[in-house]
Amino acid sequence: MKILIHPSAQKAVDCVADLLAARLRNDPASVLGLATGGTMEAVYARLIAAHRAGQASFARATSFNLDEYVGLAPDHAGSYWRYMRQHLFDQVDIDPSRAHLPRGDAADPEAEAARYEAAIVAAGDIGFQLLGLGANGHIGFNEPTSSLASLTRIKTLTRSTREANARYYDRPEDVPHLAITMGIGTIMRAQEVVLLAYGAAKSRAVAALIEGPISAACPASILQMHRRATVVIDEAAAADLTLRAYYDEVHPKGGPAAI
Ligand code: PGA
């Protein structure tokens, strides 16, 4: 696992956006796994700027988002489809027909989850998977105790996740209880995984992810088993790491390997 600790959240954001832009330049027809949440807004802002500067084109890319709330149509203000249009899709050259999210309003959500998993397989699986991190250690909406071998399916959100996302809704009771999420097994099939977390609220989850036992109690800890996983964090999110000196020695200030 590559661990890049940056001096600021903005530098961590820039690092992740630059990794994705570089991937698009090396492989313009990349299959991207995309994430939502507050963490990613700044990443997408930098990618939009890179696109406008002619440094990133999504024209030949395909994307699959991690998750969507069950019950929300794509035009719902709280849907992740809406989030993606607002923060990325409407401002870059991605082909909307190749920008995929699960349909939250599908009549049969379980069938929709199976269809989504099959679509990812048919695309040859994810090439570059972007991940945020829940304060409870979730990736996608794979909450603690999710099977580490799971595929795309319906998950019940924890109370802490609903509370963390309540800021996007008028009333707390409007936050959906269920989501369709790529499984942990789905994510683990990606060629390359880049996880971004910043801020003190994530420091315990970051320590469990990097240094804890591999456990469904912290779903992100499965990334210890991924052959090409990069964890990009800031100082605040690194606060609970025990082997900090080693990470700094290998990648000073989150930069290229020093040795
Ligand atoms: P956040 O969510 O970026 O809004 O903190 C991350 C996550 O829950 O995966």
py3Dmol code that shows the C-alpha trace and the ligand (Angstrom):
import py3Dmol

protein = """\
ATOM      1  CA  MET A   1       0.000   0.000   0.000  1.00  0.00           C
ATOM      2  CA  LYS A   2       1.362   3.407  -0.963  1.00  0.00           C
ATOM      3  CA  ILE A   3       0.747   5.996   1.776  1.00  0.00           C
ATOM      4  CA  LEU A   4       1.078   9.655   0.803  1.00  0.00           C
ATOM      5  CA  ILE A   5       0.777  12.146   3.663  1.00  0.00           C
ATOM      6  CA  HIS A   6       0.457  15.700   2.377  1.00  0.00           C
ATOM      7  CA  PRO A   7       1.009  18.883   4.402  1.00  0.00           C
ATOM      8  CA  SER A   8      -2.524  20.137   3.647  1.00  0.00           C
ATOM      9  CA  ALA A   9      -5.909  18.882   2.513  1.00  0.00           C
ATOM     10  CA  GLN A  10      -5.613  20.914  -0.680  1.00  0.00           C
ATOM     11  CA  LYS A  11      -2.319  19.232  -1.569  1.00  0.00           C
ATOM     12  CA  ALA A  12      -3.924  15.820  -0.969  1.00  0.00           C
ATOM     13  CA  VAL A  13      -6.834  16.813  -3.217  1.00  0.00           C
ATOM     14  CA  ASP A  14      -4.461  18.060  -5.923  1.00  0.00           C
ATOM     15  CA  CYS A  15      -2.483  14.816  -5.743  1.00  0.00           C
ATOM     16  CA  VAL A  16      -5.588  12.663  -6.297  1.00  0.00           C
ATOM     17  CA  ALA A  17      -6.943  14.835  -9.114  1.00  0.00           C
ATOM     18  CA  ASP A  18      -3.530  14.756 -10.782  1.00  0.00           C
ATOM     19  CA  LEU A  19      -3.339  10.950 -10.503  1.00  0.00           C
ATOM     20  CA  LEU A  20      -6.726  10.649 -12.212  1.00  0.00           C
ATOM     21  CA  ALA A  21      -5.833  13.176 -14.917  1.00  0.00           C
ATOM     22  CA  ALA A  22      -2.568  11.323 -15.562  1.00  0.00           C
ATOM     23  CA  ARG A  23      -4.474   8.057 -15.865  1.00  0.00           C
ATOM     24  CA  LEU A  24      -6.754   9.649 -18.479  1.00  0.00           C
ATOM     25  CA  ARG A  25      -3.763  10.900 -20.446  1.00  0.00           C
ATOM     26  CA  ASN A  26      -2.085   7.462 -20.366  1.00  0.00           C
ATOM     27  CA  ASP A  27      -5.307   5.605 -21.151  1.00  0.00           C
ATOM     28  CA  PRO A  28      -7.987   7.911 -22.574  1.00  0.00           C
ATOM     29  CA  ALA A  29     -10.494   5.032 -22.737  1.00  0.00           C
ATOM     30  CA  SER A  30     -10.114   4.296 -18.993  1.00  0.00           C
ATOM     31  CA  VAL A  31     -12.933   2.769 -17.003  1.00  0.00           C
ATOM     32  CA  LEU A  32     -13.166   5.042 -13.974  1.00  0.00           C
ATOM     33  CA  GLY A  33     -14.800   4.204 -10.665  1.00  0.00           C
ATOM     34  CA  LEU A  34     -16.090   7.484  -9.237  1.00  0.00           C
ATOM     35  CA  ALA A  35     -17.121   8.534  -5.740  1.00  0.00           C
ATOM     36  CA  THR A  36     -19.323  11.226  -4.219  1.00  0.00           C
ATOM     37  CA  GLY A  37     -19.309  12.951  -0.820  1.00  0.00           C
ATOM     38  CA  GLY A  38     -17.862  16.214   0.428  1.00  0.00           C
ATOM     39  CA  THR A  39     -14.303  14.949   0.013  1.00  0.00           C
ATOM     40  CA  MET A  40     -14.585  14.611  -3.753  1.00  0.00           C
ATOM     41  CA  GLU A  41     -16.021  18.049  -4.534  1.00  0.00           C
ATOM     42  CA  ALA A  42     -12.582  19.680  -4.517  1.00  0.00           C
ATOM     43  CA  VAL A  43     -11.112  16.812  -6.576  1.00  0.00           C
ATOM     44  CA  TYR A  44     -13.734  17.340  -9.271  1.00  0.00           C
ATOM     45  CA  ALA A  45     -13.183  21.113  -9.179  1.00  0.00           C
ATOM     46  CA  ARG A  46      -9.506  20.555  -9.969  1.00  0.00           C
ATOM     47  CA  LEU A  47     -10.340  18.052 -12.708  1.00  0.00           C
ATOM     48  CA  ILE A  48     -12.719  20.558 -14.300  1.00  0.00           C
ATOM     49  CA  ALA A  49      -9.927  23.140 -14.229  1.00  0.00           C
ATOM     50  CA  ALA A  50      -7.554  20.595 -15.781  1.00  0.00           C
ATOM     51  CA  HIS A  51     -10.142  19.833 -18.448  1.00  0.00           C
ATOM     52  CA  ARG A  52     -10.537  23.536 -19.276  1.00  0.00           C
ATOM     53  CA  ALA A  53      -6.767  23.841 -19.495  1.00  0.00           C
ATOM     54  CA  GLY A  54      -6.692  20.985 -22.017  1.00  0.00           C
ATOM     55  CA  GLN A  55      -4.981  18.612 -19.570  1.00  0.00           C
ATOM     56  CA  ALA A  56      -7.779  16.097 -19.017  1.00  0.00           C
ATOM     57  CA  SER A  57     -10.339  14.689 -21.417  1.00  0.00           C
ATOM     58  CA  PHE A  58     -13.109  12.316 -20.444  1.00  0.00           C
ATOM     59  CA  ALA A  59     -14.346  12.014 -24.036  1.00  0.00           C
ATOM     60  CA  ARG A  60     -13.368   8.349 -24.411  1.00  0.00           C
ATOM     61  CA  ALA A  61     -13.705   7.339 -20.749  1.00  0.00           C
ATOM     62  CA  THR A  62     -16.394   5.207 -19.163  1.00  0.00           C
ATOM     63  CA  SER A  63     -17.388   5.738 -15.535  1.00  0.00           C
ATOM     64  CA  PHE A  64     -19.228   3.802 -12.876  1.00  0.00           C
ATOM     65  CA  ASN A  65     -20.135   5.499  -9.621  1.00  0.00           C
ATOM     66  CA  LEU A  66     -19.880   3.553  -6.408  1.00  0.00           C
ATOM     67  CA  ASP A  67     -23.413   3.959  -5.168  1.00  0.00           C
ATOM     68  CA  GLU A  68     -26.842   5.562  -5.225  1.00  0.00           C
ATOM     69  CA  TYR A  69     -29.672   5.864  -2.726  1.00  0.00           C
ATOM     70  CA  VAL A  70     -32.594   3.489  -3.152  1.00  0.00           C
ATOM     71  CA  GLY A  71     -35.805   5.365  -3.917  1.00  0.00           C
ATOM     72  CA  LEU A  72     -34.251   8.499  -5.430  1.00  0.00           C
ATOM     73  CA  ALA A  73     -34.791   9.238  -9.127  1.00  0.00           C
ATOM     74  CA  PRO A  74     -31.830  10.737 -11.018  1.00  0.00           C
ATOM     75  CA  ASP A  75     -33.389  14.215 -10.916  1.00  0.00           C
ATOM     76  CA  HIS A  76     -33.901  14.157  -7.122  1.00  0.00           C
ATOM     77  CA  ALA A  77     -31.864  16.910  -5.445  1.00  0.00           C
ATOM     78  CA  GLY A  78     -30.312  14.405  -3.019  1.00  0.00           C
ATOM     79  CA  SER A  79     -29.407  11.792  -5.624  1.00  0.00           C
ATOM     80  CA  TYR A  80     -25.824  11.023  -6.510  1.00  0.00           C
ATOM     81  CA  TRP A  81     -26.690  11.342 -10.190  1.00  0.00           C
ATOM     82  CA  ARG A  82     -27.543  14.973  -9.489  1.00  0.00           C
ATOM     83  CA  TYR A  83     -24.332  15.377  -7.476  1.00  0.00           C
ATOM     84  CA  MET A  84     -22.244  14.000 -10.344  1.00  0.00           C
ATOM     85  CA  ARG A  85     -23.903  16.210 -12.932  1.00  0.00           C
ATOM     86  CA  GLN A  86     -23.388  19.277 -10.755  1.00  0.00           C
ATOM     87  CA  HIS A  87     -19.824  18.593  -9.670  1.00  0.00           C
ATOM     88  CA  LEU A  88     -18.378  16.932 -12.777  1.00  0.00           C
ATOM     89  CA  PHE A  89     -20.412  15.559 -15.668  1.00  0.00           C
ATOM     90  CA  ASP A  90     -22.014  18.811 -16.831  1.00  0.00           C
ATOM     91  CA  GLN A  91     -18.666  20.574 -16.876  1.00  0.00           C
ATOM     92  CA  VAL A  92     -16.433  18.109 -18.694  1.00  0.00           C
ATOM     93  CA  ASP A  93     -16.624  16.237 -21.997  1.00  0.00           C
ATOM     94  CA  ILE A  94     -17.777  12.863 -20.660  1.00  0.00           C
ATOM     95  CA  ASP A  95     -20.309  11.048 -22.845  1.00  0.00           C
ATOM     96  CA  PRO A  96     -23.445  10.808 -20.626  1.00  0.00           C
ATOM     97  CA  SER A  97     -24.270   7.433 -22.153  1.00  0.00           C
ATOM     98  CA  ARG A  98     -21.021   6.049 -20.696  1.00  0.00           C
ATOM     99  CA  ALA A  99     -21.371   7.705 -17.260  1.00  0.00           C
ATOM    100  CA  HIS A 100     -23.115   5.108 -15.113  1.00  0.00           C
ATOM    101  CA  LEU A 101     -24.788   5.160 -11.718  1.00  0.00           C
ATOM    102  CA  PRO A 102     -27.186   2.599 -10.312  1.00  0.00           C
ATOM    103  CA  ARG A 103     -30.831   3.634 -10.812  1.00  0.00           C
ATOM    104  CA  GLY A 104     -32.066   4.447  -7.331  1.00  0.00           C
ATOM    105  CA  ASP A 105     -35.664   4.471  -8.525  1.00  0.00           C
ATOM    106  CA  ALA A 106     -35.559   1.042 -10.203  1.00  0.00           C
ATOM    107  CA  ALA A 107     -38.754  -0.945  -9.596  1.00  0.00           C
ATOM    108  CA  ASP A 108     -36.649  -3.911  -8.471  1.00  0.00           C
ATOM    109  CA  PRO A 109     -33.532  -2.576  -6.692  1.00  0.00           C
ATOM    110  CA  GLU A 110     -31.990  -6.032  -6.280  1.00  0.00           C
ATOM    111  CA  ALA A 111     -32.280  -6.696 -10.000  1.00  0.00           C
ATOM    112  CA  GLU A 112     -30.810  -3.253 -10.631  1.00  0.00           C
ATOM    113  CA  ALA A 113     -27.832  -4.106  -8.392  1.00  0.00           C
ATOM    114  CA  ALA A 114     -27.242  -7.323 -10.335  1.00  0.00           C
ATOM    115  CA  ARG A 115     -27.539  -5.455 -13.642  1.00  0.00           C
ATOM    116  CA  TYR A 116     -25.011  -2.858 -12.439  1.00  0.00           C
ATOM    117  CA  GLU A 117     -22.512  -5.507 -11.365  1.00  0.00           C
ATOM    118  CA  ALA A 118     -22.876  -7.222 -14.749  1.00  0.00           C
ATOM    119  CA  ALA A 119     -22.347  -3.899 -16.544  1.00  0.00           C
ATOM    120  CA  ILE A 120     -19.070  -3.363 -14.659  1.00  0.00           C
ATOM    121  CA  VAL A 121     -17.915  -6.875 -15.574  1.00  0.00           C
ATOM    122  CA  ALA A 122     -18.929  -6.307 -19.211  1.00  0.00           C
ATOM    123  CA  ALA A 123     -16.832  -3.117 -19.271  1.00  0.00           C
ATOM    124  CA  GLY A 124     -13.788  -5.167 -18.218  1.00  0.00           C
ATOM    125  CA  ASP A 125     -13.939  -4.014 -14.578  1.00  0.00           C
ATOM    126  CA  ILE A 126     -12.741  -0.697 -13.179  1.00  0.00           C
ATOM    127  CA  GLY A 127      -9.290   0.534 -14.226  1.00  0.00           C
ATOM    128  CA  PHE A 128      -8.929   3.419 -11.757  1.00  0.00           C
ATOM    129  CA  GLN A 129     -11.147   3.428  -8.668  1.00  0.00           C
ATOM    130  CA  LEU A 130     -11.515   6.631  -6.649  1.00  0.00           C
ATOM    131  CA  LEU A 131     -12.608   6.130  -3.035  1.00  0.00           C
ATOM    132  CA  GLY A 132     -13.561   8.299  -0.093  1.00  0.00           C
ATOM    133  CA  LEU A 133     -13.610   6.923   3.436  1.00  0.00           C
ATOM    134  CA  GLY A 134     -16.449   6.960   5.934  1.00  0.00           C
ATOM    135  CA  ALA A 135     -15.594   7.928   9.500  1.00  0.00           C
ATOM    136  CA  ASN A 136     -16.798   4.399  10.305  1.00  0.00           C
ATOM    137  CA  GLY A 137     -14.402   2.848   7.772  1.00  0.00           C
ATOM    138  CA  HIS A 138     -16.893   2.309   4.965  1.00  0.00           C
ATOM    139  CA  ILE A 139     -15.951   2.435   1.280  1.00  0.00           C
ATOM    140  CA  GLY A 140     -18.820   3.021  -1.095  1.00  0.00           C
ATOM    141  CA  PHE A 141     -21.758   2.263   1.171  1.00  0.00           C
ATOM    142  CA  ASN A 142     -20.183  -0.958   2.396  1.00  0.00           C
ATOM    143  CA  GLU A 143     -20.860  -0.397   6.064  1.00  0.00           C
ATOM    144  CA  PRO A 144     -18.991  -2.221   8.859  1.00  0.00           C
ATOM    145  CA  THR A 145     -19.755  -5.985   8.816  1.00  0.00           C
ATOM    146  CA  SER A 146     -20.189  -5.965   5.016  1.00  0.00           C
ATOM    147  CA  SER A 147     -18.860  -9.143   3.445  1.00  0.00           C
ATOM    148  CA  LEU A 148     -15.343  -8.478   2.235  1.00  0.00           C
ATOM    149  CA  ALA A 149     -16.247 -10.545  -0.862  1.00  0.00           C
ATOM    150  CA  SER A 150     -19.540  -8.735  -1.573  1.00  0.00           C
ATOM    151  CA  LEU A 151     -20.750  -7.683  -5.016  1.00  0.00           C
ATOM    152  CA  THR A 152     -23.097  -4.829  -5.936  1.00  0.00           C
ATOM    153  CA  ARG A 153     -26.195  -5.094  -3.763  1.00  0.00           C
ATOM    154  CA  ILE A 154     -28.534  -3.274  -1.391  1.00  0.00           C
ATOM    155  CA  LYS A 155     -27.092  -2.118   1.933  1.00  0.00           C
ATOM    156  CA  THR A 156     -28.828  -0.587   4.935  1.00  0.00           C
ATOM    157  CA  LEU A 157     -27.040   2.602   5.979  1.00  0.00           C
ATOM    158  CA  THR A 158     -25.858   3.011   9.538  1.00  0.00           C
ATOM    159  CA  ARG A 159     -27.282   5.763  11.688  1.00  0.00           C
ATOM    160  CA  SER A 160     -23.865   7.504  11.679  1.00  0.00           C
ATOM    161  CA  THR A 161     -23.778   7.515   7.870  1.00  0.00           C
ATOM    162  CA  ARG A 162     -27.320   8.920   7.680  1.00  0.00           C
ATOM    163  CA  GLU A 163     -26.364  11.617  10.177  1.00  0.00           C
ATOM    164  CA  ALA A 164     -23.187  12.446   8.233  1.00  0.00           C
ATOM    165  CA  ASN A 165     -25.262  12.879   5.061  1.00  0.00           C
ATOM    166  CA  ALA A 166     -28.215  14.697   6.636  1.00  0.00           C
ATOM    167  CA  ARG A 167     -26.685  18.029   5.591  1.00  0.00           C
ATOM    168  CA  TYR A 168     -27.796  17.335   2.019  1.00  0.00           C
ATOM    169  CA  TYR A 169     -31.489  17.047   2.970  1.00  0.00           C
ATOM    170  CA  ASP A 170     -34.106  19.482   4.263  1.00  0.00           C
ATOM    171  CA  ARG A 171     -35.134  17.163   7.088  1.00  0.00           C
ATOM    172  CA  PRO A 172     -33.057  14.417   8.761  1.00  0.00           C
ATOM    173  CA  GLU A 173     -35.879  11.920   8.227  1.00  0.00           C
ATOM    174  CA  ASP A 174     -35.570  12.444   4.464  1.00  0.00           C
ATOM    175  CA  VAL A 175     -32.155  10.731   4.348  1.00  0.00           C
ATOM    176  CA  PRO A 176     -32.685   7.364   2.654  1.00  0.00           C
ATOM    177  CA  HIS A 177     -32.062   4.217   4.691  1.00  0.00           C
ATOM    178  CA  LEU A 178     -30.999   2.005   1.804  1.00  0.00           C
ATOM    179  CA  ALA A 179     -28.450   2.292  -0.977  1.00  0.00           C
ATOM    180  CA  ILE A 180     -27.298   0.262  -3.961  1.00  0.00           C
ATOM    181  CA  THR A 181     -23.519   0.007  -3.634  1.00  0.00           C
ATOM    182  CA  MET A 182     -20.698  -1.679  -5.490  1.00  0.00           C
ATOM    183  CA  GLY A 183     -19.491  -4.497  -3.282  1.00  0.00           C
ATOM    184  CA  ILE A 184     -16.099  -4.790  -1.689  1.00  0.00           C
ATOM    185  CA  GLY A 185     -15.320  -7.634  -4.074  1.00  0.00           C
ATOM    186  CA  THR A 186     -16.293  -5.381  -6.977  1.00  0.00           C
ATOM    187  CA  ILE A 187     -13.938  -2.644  -5.750  1.00  0.00           C
ATOM    188  CA  MET A 188     -11.125  -5.135  -5.162  1.00  0.00           C
ATOM    189  CA  ARG A 189     -11.234  -6.203  -8.832  1.00  0.00           C
ATOM    190  CA  ALA A 190     -10.193  -2.671  -9.883  1.00  0.00           C
ATOM    191  CA  GLN A 191      -6.699  -2.502 -11.395  1.00  0.00           C
ATOM    192  CA  GLU A 192      -5.789   0.485  -9.244  1.00  0.00           C
ATOM    193  CA  VAL A 193      -7.460   2.048  -6.201  1.00  0.00           C
ATOM    194  CA  VAL A 194      -6.838   5.581  -4.897  1.00  0.00           C
ATOM    195  CA  LEU A 195      -8.447   6.511  -1.577  1.00  0.00           C
ATOM    196  CA  LEU A 196      -8.590  10.118  -0.380  1.00  0.00           C
ATOM    197  CA  ALA A 197      -9.348  11.198   3.188  1.00  0.00           C
ATOM    198  CA  TYR A 198      -8.618  14.424   4.979  1.00  0.00           C
ATOM    199  CA  GLY A 199      -9.517  16.076   8.265  1.00  0.00           C
ATOM    200  CA  ALA A 200      -9.377  14.989  11.894  1.00  0.00           C
ATOM    201  CA  ALA A 201     -12.767  13.246  11.712  1.00  0.00           C
ATOM    202  CA  LYS A 202     -11.184  10.565   9.505  1.00  0.00           C
ATOM    203  CA  SER A 203      -7.990   9.907  11.500  1.00  0.00           C
ATOM    204  CA  ARG A 204      -9.224   6.835  13.370  1.00  0.00           C
ATOM    205  CA  ALA A 205     -10.669   5.235  10.253  1.00  0.00           C
ATOM    206  CA  VAL A 206      -7.413   5.969   8.396  1.00  0.00           C
ATOM    207  CA  ALA A 207      -5.368   4.256  11.126  1.00  0.00           C
ATOM    208  CA  ALA A 208      -7.704   1.235  11.077  1.00  0.00           C
ATOM    209  CA  LEU A 209      -7.504   1.087   7.277  1.00  0.00           C
ATOM    210  CA  ILE A 210      -3.699   1.241   7.083  1.00  0.00           C
ATOM    211  CA  GLU A 211      -2.490  -0.357  10.305  1.00  0.00           C
ATOM    212  CA  GLY A 212      -5.428  -2.259  11.764  1.00  0.00           C
ATOM    213  CA  PRO A 213      -6.280  -5.889  11.235  1.00  0.00           C
ATOM    214  CA  ILE A 214      -8.098  -6.744   8.008  1.00  0.00           C
ATOM    215  CA  SER A 215     -11.628  -6.885   9.261  1.00  0.00           C
ATOM    216  CA  ALA A 216     -15.180  -6.335   8.126  1.00  0.00           C
ATOM    217  CA  ALA A 217     -15.389  -4.022  11.162  1.00  0.00           C
ATOM    218  CA  CYS A 218     -13.381  -1.576   9.001  1.00  0.00           C
ATOM    219  CA  PRO A 219     -14.296  -2.459   5.405  1.00  0.00           C
ATOM    220  CA  ALA A 220     -11.560  -0.197   3.992  1.00  0.00           C
ATOM    221  CA  SER A 221      -8.921  -2.397   5.688  1.00  0.00           C
ATOM    222  CA  ILE A 222      -9.387  -4.917   2.841  1.00  0.00           C
ATOM    223  CA  LEU A 223      -7.327  -2.534   0.720  1.00  0.00           C
ATOM    224  CA  GLN A 224      -4.286  -4.012   2.496  1.00  0.00           C
ATOM    225  CA  MET A 225      -4.913  -6.981   0.177  1.00  0.00           C
ATOM    226  CA  HIS A 226      -4.999  -4.869  -3.006  1.00  0.00           C
ATOM    227  CA  ARG A 227      -1.859  -4.961  -5.143  1.00  0.00           C
ATOM    228  CA  ARG A 228      -2.117  -1.353  -6.285  1.00  0.00           C
ATOM    229  CA  ALA A 229      -3.726   0.756  -3.584  1.00  0.00           C
ATOM    230  CA  THR A 230      -2.708   4.333  -2.797  1.00  0.00           C
ATOM    231  CA  VAL A 231      -3.975   6.138   0.303  1.00  0.00           C
ATOM    232  CA  VAL A 232      -3.731   9.930   0.068  1.00  0.00           C
ATOM    233  CA  ILE A 233      -4.268  11.872   3.302  1.00  0.00           C
ATOM    234  CA  ASP A 234      -3.442  15.154   5.010  1.00  0.00           C
ATOM    235  CA  GLU A 235      -1.724  15.792   8.348  1.00  0.00           C
ATOM    236  CA  ALA A 236      -4.974  15.818  10.322  1.00  0.00           C
ATOM    237  CA  ALA A 237      -6.122  12.465   8.932  1.00  0.00           C
ATOM    238  CA  ALA A 238      -2.658  10.986   9.630  1.00  0.00           C
ATOM    239  CA  ALA A 239      -2.735  11.876  13.341  1.00  0.00           C
ATOM    240  CA  ASP A 240      -3.413   8.348  14.643  1.00  0.00           C
ATOM    241  CA  LEU A 241      -0.841   6.484  12.540  1.00  0.00           C
ATOM    242  CA  THR A 242       1.835   4.600  14.465  1.00  0.00           C
ATOM    243  CA  LEU A 243       4.346   4.059  11.642  1.00  0.00           C
ATOM    244  CA  ARG A 244       4.278   7.684  10.561  1.00  0.00           C
ATOM    245  CA  ALA A 245       8.075   8.116  10.428  1.00  0.00           C
ATOM    246  CA  TYR A 246       8.329   5.278   7.901  1.00  0.00           C
ATOM    247  CA  TYR A 247       5.701   6.741   5.577  1.00  0.00           C
ATOM    248  CA  ASP A 248       7.457  10.134   5.680  1.00  0.00           C
ATOM    249  CA  GLU A 249      10.797   8.510   4.914  1.00  0.00           C
ATOM    250  CA  VAL A 250       9.458   6.721   1.832  1.00  0.00           C
ATOM    251  CA  HIS A 251       7.350   9.596   0.466  1.00  0.00           C
ATOM    252  CA  PRO A 252       8.396  12.906   2.085  1.00  0.00           C
ATOM    253  CA  LYS A 253       5.442  15.332   2.153  1.00  0.00           C
ATOM    254  CA  GLY A 254       3.438  12.861   0.059  1.00  0.00           C
ATOM    255  CA  GLY A 255       5.779  13.315  -2.872  1.00  0.00           C
ATOM    256  CA  PRO A 256       7.648  10.794  -5.057  1.00  0.00           C
ATOM    257  CA  ALA A 257       9.538   7.943  -3.413  1.00  0.00           C
ATOM    258  CA  ALA A 258      12.736   9.306  -1.853  1.00  0.00           C
ATOM    259  CA  ILE A 259      14.704   6.067  -2.000  1.00  0.00           C
TER     260      ILE A 259
END
"""
ligand_1 = """\
9
PGA
P -17.408 12.468 2.804
O -17.894 10.952 2.680
O -16.502 12.692 1.630
O -18.680 13.285 2.681
O -16.721 12.580 4.098
C -16.953 9.948 2.459
C -17.632 8.604 2.476
O -18.593 8.428 3.235
O -17.207 7.718 1.715
"""
view = py3Dmol.view(width=600, height=400)
view.addModel(protein, "pdb")
view.setStyle({"model": 0}, {"cartoon": {"style": "trace"}})
view.addModel(ligand_1, "xyz")
view.setStyle({"model": 1}, {"stick": {}})
view.zoomTo()
view.show()
